[in-house]
């Protein structure tokens, strides 16, 4: 029997999105599980740049449609045991597809296919001024080479933060985004660990001024970690989320979700003892979307190179 239910005249990458979404409901499946299917498809029918950018958003949309249409079908036909029995499976597909930012998954797909990481052109780099002057900061990493991770210490989730705070007593330290941290690894786990932070974290820089790297709008809103955060939407369409800002730097008092216009170089805040910065691109067709996830241009944090795109 051949099921033609998903046959349509559309973009070729939609065929792969349908196949990939069907993998996600299996036991222990997670986003990375689909990479062999993607590489196999690409080996027979190479994916273009636009298709690579569209693939994971299409997977999320596909699974969302399955959830909604399945729920509607059960309402219309309560005796439809097939539709009712598929609901848990469809929800698992959607939860897995939406569990990771599409920028991160797109980067993982590019890495699996051997494609070059999305890079920032020099001409765009020149548009950005420094967000924070940290020329004297030291880089901190809790990877397999870190002496602070020896003796089984790495198995404690709080080990990296303790080591970073100790190091920060001698001056600011920075942990770059997109570099795997050993303390979030789990031995003999059936699931891959969330060991790659998408935050750039600065310890020991309390009182340092934060300035807008581009013109934009500033507001206070709920952040990714649930607490109130400072959001800066930049004129290039990307945005910065800053957690751990000790004081606001704009003259206008900010209220929740009320945006205030800022110009490049304006003082937007003062760093607390632990500052977490996340950069996100929101338009893949913009030059700004070619940054590695969680990392801004080289001048975003003056004196620090842009993070490497390592995948584990």
C-alpha positions as CSV (number, residue, x, y, z in Angstrom):
1,X,0.0,0.0,0.0
2,X,1.4,3.5,-0.9
3,X,0.1,6.4,1.2
4,X,-0.2,9.5,-1.0
5,X,-1.4,11.6,1.9
6,X,1.7,13.9,2.0
7,X,2.1,14.2,-1.7
8,X,1.9,17.7,-3.1
9,X,3.5,20.0,-5.6
10,X,5.8,22.2,-3.5
11,X,9.4,23.0,-2.6
12,X,11.7,19.9,-2.6
13,X,13.0,20.7,0.9
14,X,9.4,20.1,2.2
15,X,9.9,16.4,1.4
16,X,12.8,16.2,3.7
17,X,11.0,18.3,6.4
18,X,8.1,15.7,6.3
19,X,10.6,12.8,6.6
20,X,12.6,14.4,9.4
21,X,9.5,15.3,11.5
22,X,8.4,11.6,11.3
23,X,11.7,10.6,13.0
24,X,11.1,12.7,16.1
25,X,8.4,10.7,17.7
26,X,10.5,7.6,18.2
27,X,11.7,6.6,21.6
28,X,14.8,8.6,22.7
29,X,14.7,10.6,19.5
30,X,15.9,14.2,19.8
31,X,16.8,16.9,17.2
32,X,20.3,15.5,16.6
33,X,18.8,12.1,15.7
34,X,17.7,13.4,12.3
35,X,21.1,14.3,11.1
36,X,21.8,11.0,9.3
37,X,18.6,11.4,7.4
38,X,19.5,14.9,6.3
39,X,23.0,13.9,5.2
40,X,21.6,10.9,3.2
41,X,19.1,13.2,1.5
42,X,21.8,15.8,0.7
43,X,24.0,13.1,-0.8
44,X,21.4,12.3,-3.4
45,X,19.8,15.7,-3.8
46,X,22.1,18.5,-2.5
47,X,20.4,21.2,-0.5
48,X,20.9,24.9,-1.4
49,X,21.6,27.7,1.0
50,X,18.0,28.9,1.1
51,X,16.8,25.3,1.7
52,X,19.3,24.8,4.6
53,X,17.9,28.0,6.2
54,X,14.3,26.9,5.7
55,X,14.6,23.2,6.7
56,X,14.2,23.4,10.5
57,X,11.5,26.1,10.5
58,X,9.6,23.9,8.1
59,X,10.0,20.9,10.5
60,X,8.6,23.0,13.3
61,X,5.6,24.1,11.1
62,X,5.0,20.6,9.9
63,X,4.8,19.2,13.5
64,X,2.6,22.2,14.6
65,X,0.1,21.4,11.8
66,X,0.0,17.8,12.8
67,X,-0.8,18.7,16.4
68,X,-3.5,21.2,15.5
69,X,-5.1,19.1,12.7
70,X,-5.1,16.0,14.9
71,X,-6.8,17.8,17.8
72,X,-9.4,19.2,15.4
73,X,-10.1,15.7,13.9
74,X,-10.7,14.3,17.3
75,X,-13.3,17.0,18.0
76,X,-15.0,16.4,14.7
77,X,-14.9,12.6,15.0
78,X,-14.7,11.5,18.6
79,X,-14.8,7.8,17.5
80,X,-11.7,8.2,15.3
81,X,-9.3,6.0,17.3
82,X,-6.5,6.5,14.8
83,X,-6.5,10.3,15.3
84,X,-6.9,10.0,19.0
85,X,-4.0,7.4,19.2
86,X,-1.7,9.7,17.2
87,X,-2.0,12.7,19.4
88,X,0.7,11.8,21.9
89,X,3.1,10.9,19.0
90,X,2.3,14.2,17.3
91,X,2.9,16.3,20.4
92,X,6.3,14.6,21.0
93,X,7.3,15.5,17.4
94,X,6.4,19.1,18.0
95,X,8.0,19.3,21.4
96,X,11.3,17.9,20.0
97,X,11.2,20.2,16.9
98,X,10.6,23.3,19.0
99,X,13.0,22.4,21.8
100,X,15.9,24.1,20.2
101,X,16.3,27.5,18.4
102,X,16.2,27.0,14.7
103,X,19.5,28.9,14.3
104,X,21.3,26.3,16.5
105,X,19.8,23.4,14.6
106,X,20.6,25.0,11.3
107,X,24.2,25.3,12.4
108,X,24.3,21.6,13.5
109,X,22.9,20.6,10.1
110,X,25.5,22.7,8.2
111,X,28.2,21.1,10.4
112,X,26.9,17.6,9.6
113,X,26.9,18.3,5.9
114,X,30.4,19.8,5.9
115,X,29.2,23.2,4.9
116,X,31.0,26.3,5.9
117,X,29.7,28.0,9.1
118,X,27.7,31.1,8.5
119,X,30.3,34.0,8.8
120,X,30.1,37.7,9.1
121,X,31.5,39.9,6.4
122,X,34.1,42.5,7.3
123,X,31.9,45.3,6.0
124,X,29.1,44.5,8.5
125,X,31.7,44.2,11.4
126,X,32.6,47.8,10.8
127,X,29.1,48.9,11.6
128,X,29.3,47.8,15.2
129,X,30.8,49.8,18.0
130,X,31.8,48.2,21.3
131,X,29.0,47.1,23.7
132,X,31.4,46.8,26.6
133,X,35.1,47.7,27.1
134,X,36.7,44.4,28.3
135,X,40.2,44.6,26.7
136,X,41.8,43.3,29.9
137,X,39.4,40.4,30.5
138,X,40.6,36.8,30.6
139,X,38.8,34.0,28.8
140,X,37.3,31.3,31.0
141,X,36.3,27.8,29.8
142,X,35.3,24.7,31.7
143,X,36.2,22.2,28.9
144,X,38.1,18.9,29.0
145,X,41.4,20.8,29.4
146,X,40.3,22.9,32.4
147,X,42.4,22.0,35.5
148,X,39.4,23.1,37.7
149,X,37.4,20.1,36.2
150,X,39.8,17.4,37.5
151,X,39.0,14.9,40.2
152,X,35.4,14.4,39.1
153,X,34.5,18.0,39.9
154,X,33.1,18.4,36.4
155,X,30.1,16.2,37.4
156,X,28.7,19.0,39.5
157,X,26.4,21.4,37.5
158,X,27.6,24.4,39.6
159,X,31.3,23.6,39.2
160,X,31.9,26.0,36.3
161,X,30.2,28.9,38.0
162,X,32.2,28.4,41.2
163,X,35.5,28.3,39.3
164,X,34.6,31.4,37.2
165,X,33.7,33.4,40.3
166,X,37.0,32.4,41.9
167,X,38.9,33.4,38.8
168,X,36.9,36.7,38.7
169,X,38.4,37.8,42.1
170,X,41.5,38.7,40.1
171,X,39.7,40.6,37.3
172,X,36.9,40.1,34.8
173,X,36.6,36.8,33.1
174,X,34.5,35.9,30.0
175,X,33.0,32.6,29.0
176,X,32.2,32.6,25.3
177,X,29.1,31.3,23.8
178,X,29.0,28.1,21.6
179,X,31.9,26.4,23.5
180,X,31.0,23.1,25.2
181,X,31.2,23.1,29.0
182,X,32.1,19.8,30.6
183,X,30.0,20.3,33.8
184,X,26.8,19.8,31.8
185,X,27.9,16.5,30.4
186,X,26.4,13.3,31.7
187,X,28.3,10.0,31.6
188,X,26.5,7.1,30.0
189,X,23.4,9.2,29.1
190,X,21.1,8.1,26.4
191,X,20.4,11.7,25.6
192,X,22.9,14.3,24.4
193,X,23.7,16.8,27.1
194,X,22.9,20.5,26.8
195,X,26.6,21.3,27.2
196,X,26.9,24.3,24.8
197,X,25.8,27.6,26.3
198,X,24.2,30.1,24.0
199,X,25.0,32.9,26.5
200,X,28.2,34.9,26.6
201,X,28.8,35.3,30.3
202,X,31.0,37.9,32.1
203,X,32.0,37.6,35.7
204,X,33.7,40.3,37.8
205,X,32.7,43.3,35.6
206,X,30.3,45.0,38.0
207,X,30.0,48.7,37.3
208,X,31.2,48.5,33.7
209,X,29.2,50.6,31.3
210,X,27.1,49.0,28.5
211,X,26.6,51.0,25.3
212,X,24.3,50.4,22.4
213,X,26.4,49.0,19.5
214,X,23.9,50.2,16.9
215,X,20.8,52.4,16.9
216,X,17.8,50.5,18.2
217,X,15.0,50.3,20.7
218,X,15.4,49.3,24.4
219,X,12.9,47.7,26.7
220,X,12.5,45.6,29.8
221,X,10.7,42.3,29.3
222,X,10.7,38.7,30.5
223,X,13.9,37.0,29.5
224,X,14.7,33.5,28.4
225,X,15.4,32.5,32.0
226,X,12.0,33.8,33.3
227,X,13.4,36.9,35.0
228,X,13.2,40.5,33.8
229,X,15.8,41.2,31.2
230,X,17.0,44.1,29.1
231,X,16.2,43.7,25.4
232,X,17.9,45.8,22.7
233,X,16.5,45.4,19.2
234,X,19.1,46.7,16.8
235,X,18.5,48.5,13.5
236,X,19.9,45.6,11.6
237,X,17.0,43.4,12.7
238,X,18.8,41.4,15.3
239,X,18.5,41.7,19.1
240,X,20.5,41.4,22.3
241,X,19.2,40.0,25.5
242,X,21.1,41.1,28.6
243,X,20.6,39.5,32.0
244,X,22.4,40.7,35.1
245,X,22.2,44.5,34.3
246,X,22.5,46.3,37.6
247,X,21.2,49.7,36.5
248,X,19.6,51.3,33.5
249,X,21.6,53.9,31.6
250,X,18.8,55.7,29.7
251,X,17.3,59.0,30.9
252,X,13.8,57.7,30.3
253,X,12.5,55.4,33.0
254,X,11.7,52.0,31.5
255,X,8.5,50.2,32.2
256,X,7.7,46.6,31.3
257,X,7.5,46.2,27.5
258,X,7.6,49.9,26.8
259,X,10.3,50.5,24.2
260,X,12.7,53.5,24.2
261,X,14.7,54.6,21.2
262,X,18.5,54.6,21.7
263,X,21.3,55.7,19.4
264,X,24.6,54.0,18.8
265,X,27.0,54.7,21.7
266,X,24.2,55.6,24.2
267,X,24.7,54.3,27.7
268,X,22.0,51.6,28.2
269,X,23.0,50.1,31.5
270,X,25.7,49.1,34.0
271,X,26.8,45.5,34.4
272,X,26.3,43.5,37.5
273,X,28.7,41.0,38.9
274,X,27.4,38.3,36.5
275,X,26.3,39.5,33.1
276,X,24.8,37.2,30.5
277,X,24.5,38.3,26.9
278,X,22.7,36.5,24.1
279,X,22.7,37.7,20.5
280,X,19.9,36.4,18.2
281,X,19.3,37.0,14.5
282,X,15.6,37.2,13.5
283,X,15.9,37.4,9.7
284,X,17.9,34.7,7.9
285,X,17.9,36.8,4.7
286,X,19.8,39.6,6.4
287,X,23.6,39.9,6.5
288,X,23.4,40.0,10.3
289,X,22.0,36.4,10.4
290,X,25.3,35.1,9.3
291,X,26.8,35.2,12.8
292,X,27.4,32.0,14.8
293,X,24.5,31.6,17.2
294,X,25.0,33.3,20.6
295,X,27.9,35.4,19.2
296,X,28.0,38.9,17.9
297,X,30.6,40.6,15.7
298,X,34.2,40.9,16.7
299,X,33.7,44.4,18.0
300,X,30.6,43.6,20.0
301,X,32.7,43.0,23.0
302,X,35.8,45.0,22.3
303,X,39.1,43.1,22.6
304,X,37.5,39.6,22.4
305,X,37.5,37.5,19.2
306,X,34.2,36.1,18.0
307,X,33.4,32.7,19.3
308,X,34.2,29.6,17.2
309,X,31.3,27.4,16.0
310,X,32.1,24.1,17.6
311,X,29.5,21.3,17.7
312,X,29.5,18.4,20.2
